[in-house]
Amino acid sequence: MIFLKLSNILNDINKVLLPPLCFGCNARLYRGEHLLCTLCRNQLPLTEYNLAVENPVDRIFYGRTDVSKAAAFLYYSDEGIVKNLIHYLKYRKQQQIGTFLGEWFGSELLQAGMPARPDYVIPVPLHPRKQRKRGYNQVDLFGEAMATLLGAEFRTGILVKTANVRTQTRKDRSFRWQSQQDLYTVVDREQLAGKKVLLVDDVITTGATLEACSEALKKGGDTEVYIAAMAVVP
C-alpha cells in the first residue's frame, strides 16, 4: 500500500514537472484524458465506416483487387488532428497512438457487426532497412490491438516488402500501382490457405499499396482479405 501511494505521488509530481500534452492541439492533458484532450477527441473526423455494410473505402478497390470488405476509421486531411496523430506515430516514436486507435476502431467494428472474424491480422510491412532506421513499424500496435479485440492472431513476417522505394504520394494512381507490383511477397504461403486475413495500414490515399498487398496475399490461394486502416483521404 505504501509503495502504491509513493508511486502515485511520484506520478503526480512527474505530471506537474512534465505535464502530458494533447497530440492534437498541444494543450495540457488533465486527469482522465489520454493522448487527446476532450475537445480534440470530440472533433475527430470519424468516418463511421465498418465491415458490415458497403462504404466508400470498399469502392476504392472495386475492379482492382478482390477485397471482401474494407473500412477506415478517420478522415485524413493535410492539416488537423488526424495528421498530427499520424505524424507523431510515424516519426516521433509515439507508438501508443497505434494502440489507442486500434482499440477504438476494433471496438467500433465489433459493435457494428462483422461478416466474419479474421484468423490473422497482418500489417502492411516496411522494408527491413526502413524498419531498422525507424525502429518500428507504425502499424504494428494498431494491428495488435485490433487482433486482441477481434480474437485473431497478429502475424508479422508472412507478408514482406522486397524493395526499399521512396514514398510516391504525389504520383498518380496508375503510376503508383505499376510501381507497387512485385514489391510485396508472401513467405510460406501454406499458412494462408483457407484463412481470413485482416490487412491493416495507416492511411489510404490511392489504395495502390493495399491493392498490391492484397494481390500478394491472394496469389495462388484461397485467402480471403479484409482491410482496415487508421484513416482515408476523402
N, C-alpha and C positions, 0 to 999 in steps of 0.2 A: 504493500500500500504506500509506504514511504517513497519507494523508488518510482512508483507511478506518479505521485504528486510532484516529485522532483523533475520528472520527465515533462510533465505538463507545464511546470513553471519555466523550465529551460526553453520549451517550445514557444511559450508566450513571449519570453524575452527575445528570442530569435525573431519572432514576427514583428516586435517593436523596432528592433535594430535593422532588420532586413524584411520589411513587410512584403508579402506576395502581391504581385501586380496582375491586373487583368490582361490577358493576351489579346483582347480585342481593342481596348481603349487606353491601356496602361494606367488605369486608375487603381488605387489600393483596393485589395480584396478584404472583405470583413468576414467574421465568423459565419460559417455556413455556405460561403461562396467558394467555388472550386474552379480554378483556371480562368473562368469568365465571371465578371460582375453580373448582378441580376439584370441590369439594363441590357448589356450586350447579349446575354443568353436569350432574353426575350426578343431581341432584334435579329437573331439568327434567321437567315432566309431558308427555312425548311422547305424541301420540295414536296413532302408528304407522298412521295412515290414509294411503292413497296413491290414485293414479288408475287402479290396475289392478283393484281389486275394490270392491264396494259397501261403503259405510261410513255412519255416522250423519250426516255432513255432506251426503252425497247426498240423504238423506231430508228434509233441511230444505227442499229445493227441489221435492220431488215435488208435482205438481199446481199448481205456481206458475209455473215457467218451464222451458223445455226446455234444461236444462243436461246436457251429455253425461256429465261426471264432476265431482265436487267433493271437496276434501280440505283439511284444516288441519293444521298442524304440531304445535301445542301446545294444551293446555287452558288457558283463561283463567279466573282467579278474582279476586275482589275484593281479595285480598291475596296476596302471594307474589312469586316471582322473575319470572314472566311479566308481571305487572302492572308491576313495576319496569322491565323491559326496554322495554315499550311506552311507558311514561311518559317515560323518557329519550329514546327515539327520537322521540316526537311533540313533546315540549315542552322538551327540553334540548339539542336540536340534535346529538344523538349518532347521526348518520346511519350510522355504521359498523355499528350493530346491525342495520340492514336488510340490509346486505351479508352479515354473519355468518349471519343466519337464512336468507337466500336461498340461499347456497352450501350450507348444511347440508341444507335441505329439498329443494333441487334434486337433490343427490346421492342423498338417500333415494328420491325419485321415480324416478330413473334406475335405481337398484338394484332397486326393486320391479317395474320394467317399466311401460311406458305404452302405452295403446291406440293413440295417435297422437302424433307430435311436433307442437307448435304452430307455426304460421307466425309469429304475433305474440304477444308478451306485452304486455298493456295494463293499466296501473294504474287503480284507481278514482280519478277525478280530484277534486281540490279545486276549489272556485270560485276564479277568478283572484284575487279580492280577499283571500280567506283564505290562498291560497298566497303572495301578496306579503307579507302580515302575518307568516306563519310563516317564510317564506324558502325553503321547500322542501315537496315532497310526501313524507310519511314512507314512502310505499310504493315510491317510485321505485328506490332502490338495492336493495331486496328483489327487485323485478321485473327489474332489470338483471342481477343475479347469477343469477337463475333462467334468464333468456333466454340468457346466455352458456353455462351448463351444458347447456341443452336444445337449443342450436343454433338458437334462434329470434331474431327481430328485436324489440328492445324499442321500443315506439312510444307516444309521448305525443302529444296534440293531435288524435287521432282521436275519442276519446270525451271529451266536455266536459260540465261541470256548468253549467247555465244560471241557477241561482238560488242565492243565499247564504242558507241557512236554518240555524237553530240545531240542534245535535245533539239527537236525540229518543230517547235511550236509555231513558228511563223511560216512554215511550208504549207502548201495546200494539201487537201486530204489525199488525192491520188499519189502525190509525191511521197507523203508520209507512209502510205500503205505499201508502196513499192520498196521503200527504204526499210520497213519493218519486217518484210518477208524473210524467213530463214534466220532471223535474229534470235528466235526462241526455239528450244527443242525440249523434248521430254526424256528424262533418264528413267530407265526401267518402266516401259510402257505397260507392262502387265499389272502394275499396281493400280492403274486407272481403269482396268477392264470392268465394265458394268457399273462404274461408280458415278455418283453425282458430285460435281465439284462446284464450289462457290469460289470464283476468281475475284480477288479484291485488289483495288488500286486507290490512288489518292484522288486525282482529278481527271475526269473525262473531258477531252477537248473534241477532237475529231473522232475518237474511238479507234484509231489505227493500231495503237499498241495493244488494246484489249482484243481487237479483232485478230491480230497476229498470234497472241497468246491462246485465244480460243481455238484457232485453227491447229496450233501445235498440240493442244490437249486432246483434240478430237481426231487427229490424224491416225488413220488405220485402226480405229477402235470404236467402241460404243459408249464413250464417255458423254455424260450429259452436263452441260456447262451453264451455270448461272453467274451473274455479275453483280457485284455490289461495290460502289465507290463512295468515298467521302463526299465528293462534290462533282458537279457537272457544270460546264459552261453553257448557259442558256442558248 
